[in-house]
Amino acid sequence: EAFGTKGEDKKTLARYGKRFGQSLLSARRLCEAGASFVTVSSGGWDMHSNVAKGMKTRGTEVDQGVSALIEDLHERGMQDDVLIVVTGEFGRTPRINKRAGRDHWGNLCTLALSGGGLNMGQVIGESSAKAEVPASSPIRPHDLMATIFQLYGIPLQQQIVNFQGRPVYLLEDGTPIK
């Protein structure tokens, strides 16, 4: 039942938007049903050509859906119980290429967090003026993971035993985002 949207108010359905927004609505429903970890994919941002057209569709869907999810969680009193992480595996080139698109760029990536008991309304870190590299201390993937571990009460030095019977750290490095 949590995967569907049957029984949802038409205003709620419209507020979240189509496709991606409906996936975010299902994510909210899964959290309400007790799921502790939900991943929603937007279908990719690989816009090597005509980035302006792609952003009109994908950017609008993400803005509408994520804002609806954040508002909905607040209205339901779930904002401290659910951590929303909006990110990708890498960024996009700061310059438009000859096909009016943007290519892969590992030097800088978007990261936005909401809820989870975090102190909201902060901007942490900054990029260079042309969005090429971090202008301040970069936040790396292992720092994001350390932040999530801290929020969920997982010790940063937590170990598990791997398939070879050897203890390994879940996270070998990382500092929680302040």
Summary of the structure (lengths in Angstrom):
residues: 178
radius of gyration: 18.4
end to end distance: 37.7
largest distance: 52.6
contacts: 445
relative contact order: 0.11
helix: 31%
strand: 13%
